[in-house]
Amino acid sequence: MRIISMMCILLLVQLGLSGCTSDEELWQKSLQAGSFEAKTELKRLVTKINQQSIRNSKLLSAYADVVKRQSPELREIVDTLATDATVNGPIVRGLKDRLDSANKSIPAVVKGGEQKVVALQQELNAIQVAADPVLFGMMLTDPINVLADMSKGKLARVEAMSKEATQQANQTGDYGPGSQLVGNPNYGGWKQDNQGRSFWEWYGMYAMFSNLFRPPIYYGGWAANRGYSYYSDYGRNYYTSPSQRKAQTTQAAKTKQKFKKSGKSFKSPYAKTRAGASATAKRSSVKSANKFSSKGKRSSFKTPSKFAKGGSSARNSYSRTRRSFSGGK
């Protein structure tokens, strides 16, 4: 009898532990499914890039050839921009790094609770959206338009108004060639100088923009006077990692506090969508986001049963997550 009692107690303990971990098991499966979907979309993107079936990839290469012939002294920076059209460019590398980071974090996230699970699912959904070839092609319009501005009028901007029209529509200044890439963490980051001012520091070969064209670009002035770019106005939700977004939020908060102490007002550089995008550029973001949010509704995330009652926070949080990818910022 004593042995039977002990066996019953052990069975009850095992059942209790199983009940405690069932939500974690479901979260893990859901996140793994989301990871698989993101990986699949990223593979498709890489295949299309290698097949040269994305129009703007070919256009970026063509623009680069024109600028190099016109200004041979700019060959290094032009060749660096042209890598964006390849799988070795910063855009694709950034997506691969984010997916790898997300996969590694799954075990810890499922133990961290529903909020962390929802946040990671949001990141996996964002990677899926970003891997859409149409959206990737739109992201390439920023380096394409940088090359257009470097061509001394020979090449036209793509899916965007002209430089002059954009400046007039937004009442912004001229930050010179490369300005469409300022604020995009694939190309640089905000650093502080000895006086505590935040300025844009280019990564690697992109530093040639500072050497060739303009003095330092300071965050406060850029936030108020930046022009249109596809990344800043439409692509930021999908092509920014959680850590990069946190850095952007922190930078804005610090600057706002600094301005407040000086009696000045400050607004985030992303508080207002700048004019300058073509109708196609605007539609592409909404269409791609809706495609993947609809897919997510079918398969990406299942709310554990104990959270499915009474309007659970997990269900509501994930609903908000899906809506955040339906367009806009």
C-alpha positions as CSV (number, residue, x, y, z in Angstrom):
1,M,0.0,0.0,0.0
2,R,2.8,2.3,0.9
3,I,4.4,1.7,-2.5
4,I,1.1,2.3,-4.3
5,S,0.6,5.5,-2.4
6,M,4.1,6.8,-3.3
7,M,3.4,6.0,-6.9
8,C,0.2,7.9,-6.8
9,I,1.9,10.9,-5.2
10,L,4.7,10.8,-7.9
11,L,2.0,10.6,-10.6
12,L,0.2,13.6,-9.2
13,V,3.4,15.6,-9.0
14,Q,4.3,14.7,-12.6
15,L,0.8,15.7,-13.8
16,G,1.1,19.0,-11.8
17,L,4.5,19.7,-13.4
18,S,3.1,18.9,-16.8
19,G,0.3,21.3,-16.3
20,C,2.7,24.0,-15.3
21,T,4.9,23.6,-18.4
22,S,2.1,23.1,-20.9
23,D,2.0,26.8,-21.8
24,E,5.8,27.0,-22.2
25,E,5.6,24.0,-24.5
26,L,2.9,25.6,-26.6
27,W,4.8,28.9,-26.8
28,Q,8.0,27.1,-27.9
29,K,6.1,25.3,-30.7
30,S,4.5,28.5,-31.8
31,L,7.8,30.4,-31.8
32,Q,9.5,27.6,-33.7
33,A,6.7,27.6,-36.2
34,G,7.2,31.4,-36.6
35,S,10.9,30.9,-37.0
36,F,10.4,28.3,-39.7
37,E,8.1,30.7,-41.6
38,A,10.6,33.5,-41.3
39,K,13.5,31.3,-42.4
40,T,11.4,30.1,-45.4
41,E,10.6,33.6,-46.5
42,L,14.3,34.6,-46.1
43,K,15.4,31.7,-48.3
44,R,12.9,32.7,-51.0
45,L,14.3,36.3,-50.9
46,V,17.9,35.0,-51.2
47,T,16.9,32.8,-54.2
48,K,15.2,35.7,-56.0
49,I,18.2,38.0,-55.4
50,N,20.6,35.3,-56.7
51,Q,18.3,34.8,-59.7
52,Q,18.4,38.6,-60.3
53,S,14.6,38.6,-60.5
54,I,14.2,41.7,-58.3
55,R,13.9,44.8,-60.5
56,N,15.5,47.3,-58.1
57,S,18.5,45.0,-57.5
58,K,19.3,45.3,-61.2
59,L,18.6,49.0,-61.2
60,L,20.9,49.6,-58.2
61,S,23.7,47.9,-60.1
62,A,23.0,49.9,-63.2
63,Y,22.9,53.2,-61.4
64,A,26.2,52.2,-59.7
65,D,27.8,51.6,-63.1
66,V,26.7,55.0,-64.4
67,V,28.0,56.9,-61.4
68,K,31.4,55.1,-61.5
69,R,31.9,56.0,-65.1
70,Q,30.9,59.6,-64.4
71,S,33.0,60.0,-61.2
72,P,35.7,57.3,-61.0
73,E,36.9,58.9,-57.7
74,L,33.7,57.7,-56.1
75,R,34.2,54.0,-57.1
76,E,34.8,52.7,-53.5
77,I,31.7,54.2,-52.0
78,V,29.6,53.4,-55.1
79,D,30.7,49.7,-55.0
80,T,29.8,49.6,-51.3
81,L,26.3,50.9,-52.0
82,A,25.9,48.4,-54.8
83,T,26.4,45.4,-52.4
84,D,22.9,46.2,-51.1
85,A,21.6,44.5,-54.2
86,T,23.3,41.2,-53.2
87,V,22.9,38.7,-50.4
88,N,26.1,40.0,-48.9
89,G,24.6,43.5,-48.4
90,P,23.7,45.0,-45.0
91,I,20.0,44.6,-45.5
92,V,20.0,40.8,-46.0
93,R,22.8,40.3,-43.5
94,G,20.8,42.2,-40.9
95,L,17.8,40.0,-41.5
96,K,19.9,36.8,-41.1
97,D,21.5,38.1,-37.9
98,R,18.0,39.0,-36.5
99,L,16.6,35.5,-37.2
100,D,19.7,33.9,-35.7
101,S,19.4,36.0,-32.6
102,A,15.6,35.2,-32.3
103,N,16.2,31.5,-32.6
104,K,18.9,31.5,-29.9
105,S,16.6,33.4,-27.6
106,I,13.6,31.1,-27.8
107,P,14.4,28.9,-24.8
108,A,14.9,31.9,-22.5
109,V,11.9,33.7,-23.9
110,V,9.4,30.9,-23.3
111,K,10.5,30.9,-19.6
112,G,10.1,34.6,-19.4
113,G,6.4,34.7,-19.8
114,E,3.7,35.8,-22.3
115,Q,4.9,39.3,-22.9
116,K,8.3,38.2,-24.0
117,V,6.8,35.5,-26.2
118,V,4.5,38.1,-27.9
119,A,7.5,40.4,-28.4
120,L,9.5,37.7,-30.0
121,Q,6.6,36.6,-32.2
122,Q,6.3,40.2,-33.3
123,E,10.0,40.2,-34.3
124,L,9.6,37.0,-36.3
125,N,6.6,38.4,-38.1
126,A,8.6,41.6,-38.9
127,I,11.4,39.4,-40.4
128,Q,8.8,37.7,-42.6
129,V,7.5,41.0,-43.8
130,A,11.0,42.3,-44.4
131,A,11.9,39.2,-46.5
132,D,9.1,39.9,-49.0
133,P,10.9,40.7,-52.3
134,V,8.6,43.6,-53.0
135,L,9.4,45.3,-49.7
136,F,13.1,44.5,-50.1
137,G,13.0,46.1,-53.5
138,M,11.5,49.2,-51.9
139,M,14.2,49.3,-49.3
140,L,16.7,49.4,-52.2
141,T,15.2,52.7,-53.4
142,D,17.1,54.5,-50.7
143,P,20.6,53.5,-52.0
144,I,19.3,53.9,-55.5
145,N,18.3,57.5,-54.8
146,V,21.6,58.2,-53.1
147,L,23.3,57.3,-56.4
148,A,20.8,59.4,-58.3
149,D,21.7,62.4,-56.1
150,M,25.4,61.6,-56.7
151,S,24.9,61.5,-60.5
152,K,24.7,65.3,-60.9
153,G,21.3,65.2,-62.4
154,K,21.9,62.4,-64.9
155,L,19.8,59.8,-63.0
156,A,16.3,60.2,-61.7
157,R,15.1,59.2,-58.2
158,V,13.0,56.0,-58.1
159,E,9.6,55.7,-56.3
160,A,10.2,59.2,-54.8
161,M,9.9,62.8,-55.7
162,S,12.9,64.7,-56.9
163,K,15.3,66.1,-54.3
164,E,14.1,69.7,-54.9
165,A,10.4,68.7,-54.7
166,T,11.0,66.7,-51.5
167,Q,12.8,69.6,-49.8
168,Q,10.0,72.0,-50.8
169,A,7.2,69.7,-49.7
170,N,8.8,69.0,-46.3
171,Q,10.5,72.4,-45.8
172,T,13.8,70.6,-45.0
173,G,17.4,71.3,-45.5
174,D,20.0,69.6,-47.7
175,Y,22.1,67.1,-45.9
176,G,23.9,66.1,-49.1
177,P,24.3,62.7,-50.9
178,G,23.8,59.8,-48.6
179,S,21.1,61.6,-46.5
180,Q,18.5,58.9,-47.2
181,L,20.7,56.5,-45.2
182,V,21.1,58.7,-42.1
183,G,19.2,57.1,-39.2
184,N,19.3,53.6,-40.8
185,P,21.2,51.3,-38.4
186,N,22.5,49.3,-41.4
187,Y,24.8,52.1,-42.3
188,G,25.8,53.9,-39.1
189,G,24.7,55.0,-35.6
190,W,24.4,58.0,-33.4
191,K,27.5,58.9,-31.3
192,Q,28.3,61.6,-28.8
193,D,31.0,64.2,-29.3
194,N,33.1,65.8,-26.5
195,Q,30.3,68.4,-26.1
196,G,27.6,65.9,-25.6
197,R,26.1,66.4,-29.0
198,S,24.8,63.4,-30.9
199,F,26.1,63.1,-34.5
200,W,25.8,60.5,-37.2
201,E,28.8,58.2,-37.5
202,W,29.0,56.1,-40.7
203,Y,30.1,52.4,-40.6
204,G,33.1,51.2,-42.5
205,M,33.3,52.4,-46.1
206,Y,30.2,54.5,-45.7
207,A,32.4,57.0,-43.8
208,M,33.4,58.3,-47.2
209,F,30.1,60.2,-47.2
210,S,31.4,62.4,-44.3
211,N,34.8,62.8,-46.0
212,L,33.4,63.7,-49.4
213,F,30.3,65.7,-48.9
214,R,29.1,67.1,-45.6
215,P,30.2,68.1,-42.1
216,P,28.7,66.1,-39.2
217,I,25.0,65.7,-39.1
218,Y,23.6,66.3,-35.6
219,Y,20.6,64.4,-34.3
220,G,18.6,67.3,-33.0
221,G,18.7,69.2,-36.3
222,W,18.2,66.0,-38.4
223,A,15.2,65.0,-36.3
224,A,13.4,68.3,-37.1
225,N,14.6,68.7,-40.7
226,R,15.2,65.2,-42.2
227,G,13.9,64.6,-45.6
228,Y,12.0,61.6,-47.0
229,S,13.5,58.1,-47.0
230,Y,11.8,54.8,-47.5
231,Y,13.4,53.3,-44.3
232,S,12.5,56.2,-42.0
233,D,9.0,56.7,-43.3
234,Y,7.8,53.1,-44.2
235,G,10.4,50.4,-43.7
236,R,11.5,51.1,-40.2
237,N,9.0,48.7,-38.5
238,Y,10.3,45.7,-40.5
239,Y,14.0,46.5,-41.0
240,T,14.9,47.4,-37.4
241,S,15.9,44.9,-34.8
242,P,14.5,45.1,-31.2
243,S,17.9,46.4,-29.9
244,Q,18.1,48.9,-32.7
245,R,14.6,50.2,-32.0
246,K,15.4,50.4,-28.3
247,A,18.5,52.5,-29.2
248,Q,16.4,54.8,-31.4
249,T,13.8,55.3,-28.6
250,T,16.6,56.0,-26.0
251,Q,18.2,58.5,-28.3
252,A,14.9,60.4,-28.8
253,A,14.2,60.4,-25.1
254,K,17.6,61.7,-24.2
255,T,17.4,64.4,-26.8
256,K,13.9,65.4,-25.7
257,Q,15.1,65.8,-22.1
258,K,18.1,67.8,-23.2
259,F,16.0,70.1,-25.3
260,K,13.5,70.5,-22.4
261,K,16.3,71.7,-20.1
262,S,17.1,74.4,-22.7
263,G,13.5,75.5,-23.0
264,K,13.2,74.0,-26.5
265,S,10.6,71.6,-27.9
266,F,11.6,68.3,-29.5
267,K,9.7,65.8,-31.6
268,S,10.8,62.3,-32.7
269,P,12.2,62.2,-36.2
270,Y,9.5,59.6,-36.8
271,A,6.6,61.5,-35.3
272,K,5.5,62.6,-38.8
273,T,5.7,60.8,-42.1
274,R,7.6,62.9,-44.6
275,A,6.3,63.6,-48.1
276,G,8.2,62.2,-51.0
277,A,7.1,58.6,-51.6
278,S,5.4,57.4,-54.7
279,A,1.9,55.8,-54.5
280,T,3.6,52.5,-55.2
281,A,5.9,52.8,-52.3
282,K,3.1,53.6,-49.9
283,R,1.0,50.7,-51.2
284,S,3.8,48.2,-51.0
285,S,4.2,48.5,-47.3
286,V,0.5,48.0,-46.5
287,K,0.2,45.1,-49.0
288,S,3.2,43.2,-47.7
289,A,2.3,43.7,-44.0
290,N,-1.3,42.6,-44.6
291,K,-0.1,39.5,-46.4
292,F,1.9,38.3,-43.4
293,S,-0.5,39.5,-40.7
294,S,-3.2,37.4,-42.4
295,K,-0.8,34.5,-42.5
296,G,0.0,35.0,-38.8
297,K,-3.7,34.8,-37.9
298,R,-3.9,31.4,-39.4
299,S,-0.7,29.8,-38.0
300,S,1.9,31.8,-36.2
301,F,0.6,32.0,-32.7
302,K,-1.8,30.1,-30.5
303,T,-2.8,31.5,-27.2
304,P,-2.7,28.9,-24.3
305,S,-6.1,27.8,-23.2
306,K,-5.8,29.4,-19.7
307,F,-5.3,32.8,-21.4
308,A,-8.1,32.3,-23.9
309,K,-10.8,33.1,-21.4
310,G,-12.1,36.5,-20.2
311,G,-10.3,38.6,-22.8
312,S,-6.7,37.6,-21.9
313,S,-3.8,40.1,-22.0
314,A,-1.9,37.6,-24.2
315,R,-4.6,37.5,-26.8
316,N,-5.1,41.3,-26.8
317,S,-1.4,41.9,-26.9
318,Y,-0.9,39.7,-29.9
319,S,-3.9,41.3,-31.6
320,R,-2.2,44.6,-31.2
321,T,1.0,43.1,-32.6
322,R,-0.7,42.0,-35.7
323,R,-2.3,45.4,-36.2
324,S,1.0,47.1,-35.8
325,F,2.1,45.5,-39.1
326,S,-0.8,46.6,-41.1
327,G,1.0,49.7,-42.4
328,G,2.3,53.1,-41.1
329,K,4.8,53.3,-38.3
